[in-house]
Amino acid sequence: QVQLVESGGGLVQAGDSLRLSCAASGRTFSRYAMGWFRQAPGKEREFVAAINWSGGIRYYPDSVKGRFTISRDNAKNTVYLQMNSLRPEDTAVYYCAADVTPFRMALATAADFGSWGQGTQVTVSS
């Protein structure tokens, strides 16, 4: 069972940047795709980024494409989410998640993530 711990959230102004980190432990990190999700109050959870096990494939929805960048450091068992040009609508709790299947050939979809962190709050003021 993998343990995931997010950090890096906070209160920023519109246009600012933040970098979230997620430290993983408990299994071989480099074998699994990783993802970031977010959930705002009263809204459904949104899939905002994913990266495959090797780091060669990334996914972003249109809502964050060009502003957010996911990356991973397999030597540090850590995945990052660099968020630039933040908007008030980016306000949410951000969760790190891990794929349940090692060495997945295609990029994981939202349904493939089965392990979650506790979340970190990101608040963007206008």
C-alpha positions as a printed NumPy array, in Angstrom:
array([[  0.   ,   0.   ,   0.   ],
       [  1.4  ,   3.37 ,  -1.003],
       [  1.305,   6.396,   1.296],
       [  1.061,   9.834,  -0.268],
       [  1.686,  13.164,   1.453],
       [  0.982,  16.429,  -0.319],
       [  2.493,  19.796,   0.537],
       [  2.893,  23.248,  -0.944],
       [ -0.623,  24.596,  -0.875],
       [ -1.487,  28.051,   0.371],
       [ -3.163,  31.384,  -0.236],
       [ -2.018,  33.329,  -3.284],
       [ -3.291,  36.089,  -5.514],
       [ -4.553,  35.661,  -9.045],
       [ -1.638,  35.423, -11.452],
       [  0.729,  33.947,  -8.884],
       [  2.372,  30.539,  -8.971],
       [  2.558,  27.59 ,  -6.595],
       [  4.321,  24.266,  -6.705],
       [  2.695,  21.309,  -5.021],
       [  4.711,  18.289,  -3.989],
       [  3.623,  14.762,  -3.21 ],
       [  5.986,  12.391,  -1.454],
       [  5.286,   8.693,  -1.895],
       [  6.366,   5.743,   0.199],
       [  5.455,   2.118,   0.646],
       [  6.065,   0.739,  -2.821],
       [  8.296,   1.234,  -5.855],
       [  7.316,   4.715,  -6.947],
       [  8.922,   4.593, -10.375],
       [  6.636,   1.787, -11.581],
       [  3.372,   3.713, -11.327],
       [  1.653,   6.607, -13.029],
       [  0.822,   9.538, -10.779],
       [ -1.91 ,  12.115, -10.952],
       [ -3.318,  15.253,  -9.406],
       [ -6.986,  15.901,  -8.765],
       [ -8.814,  18.79 ,  -7.187],
       [-12.155,  19.321,  -5.538],
       [-13.802,  22.642,  -4.827],
       [-16.683,  22.986,  -2.349],
       [-19.921,  21.775,  -3.877],
       [-18.229,  20.495,  -7.021],
       [-17.184,  17.111,  -8.299],
       [-13.586,  16.017,  -8.179],
       [-11.658,  17.101, -11.262],
       [ -8.725,  15.295, -12.843],
       [ -6.097,  17.995, -13.488],
       [ -2.892,  16.214, -14.455],
       [ -1.287,  12.834, -14.919],
       [  2.149,  11.514, -15.732],
       [  3.041,   7.995, -16.713],
       [  5.532,   5.842, -14.842],
       [  8.512,   6.897, -16.962],
       [  7.6  ,  10.571, -17.115],
       [  7.34 ,  10.524, -20.894],
       [  3.592,  10.998, -21.205],
       [  1.515,  13.709, -19.565],
       [ -2.151,  14.637, -19.577],
       [ -3.923,  17.912, -18.817],
       [ -7.535,  18.934, -19.284],
       [ -8.234,  22.135, -21.171],
       [ -8.971,  23.974, -17.922],
       [ -5.301,  23.89 , -16.873],
       [ -3.402,  23.153, -20.093],
       [ -0.61 ,  25.659, -20.627],
       [ -0.682,  26.773, -16.975],
       [ -0.022,  23.588, -14.988],
       [  2.909,  21.209, -15.378],
       [  3.228,  17.811, -13.767],
       [  6.649,  16.27 , -13.265],
       [  8.222,  13.516, -11.236],
       [ 11.546,  12.734,  -9.647],
       [ 11.77 ,   8.991,  -9.303],
       [ 14.97 ,   9.255,  -7.287],
       [ 13.097,  11.289,  -4.665],
       [  9.79 ,   9.366,  -4.904],
       [  8.068,  12.676,  -5.483],
       [  5.62 ,  14.083,  -8.001],
       [  5.133,  17.814,  -8.492],
       [  2.467,  20.092,  -9.85 ],
       [  3.728,  23.488, -10.964],
       [  0.797,  25.88 , -11.202],
       [  1.275,  29.188, -12.966],
       [ -1.096,  32.033, -13.78 ],
       [ -3.438,  30.898, -11.041],
       [ -7.068,  31.95 , -11.178],
       [ -9.737,  32.162,  -8.476],
       [-11.459,  29.175, -10.107],
       [ -8.369,  27.087,  -9.326],
       [ -9.284,  27.298,  -5.647],
       [ -9.753,  23.759,  -4.341],
       [ -8.268,  21.   ,  -2.264],
       [ -5.629,  19.318,  -4.4  ],
       [ -5.047,  15.592,  -4.06 ],
       [ -2.194,  13.455,  -5.224],
       [ -3.07 ,   9.967,  -6.468],
       [ -1.252,   6.849,  -7.569],
       [ -2.159,   4.334, -10.261],
       [ -2.995,   0.822,  -9.095],
       [ -1.284,  -0.903, -12.036],
       [  2.496,  -0.868, -12.537],
       [  4.05 ,  -0.111, -15.918],
       [  0.705,   0.743, -17.528],
       [  1.261,   1.006, -21.293],
       [ -1.236,   3.773, -21.915],
       [ -1.559,   6.847, -19.712],
       [ -3.773,   6.201, -16.712],
       [ -7.289,   7.592, -16.741],
       [ -9.046,   9.013, -13.705],
       [-10.561,   5.627, -12.886],
       [ -7.145,   3.976, -12.667],
       [ -6.037,   5.844,  -9.565],
       [ -6.675,   3.989,  -6.336],
       [ -4.429,   5.527,  -3.692],
       [ -4.887,   9.077,  -2.426],
       [ -3.191,  11.613,  -0.261],
       [ -4.918,  13.733,   2.364],
       [ -5.013,  16.829,   0.176],
       [ -3.604,  20.34 ,   0.345],
       [ -5.672,  23.517,   0.143],
       [ -5.002,  26.016,  -2.618],
       [ -6.82 ,  29.329,  -2.388],
       [ -6.504,  31.963,  -5.094],
       [ -7.826,  35.417,  -4.305],
       [ -8.922,  37.855,  -6.999]])
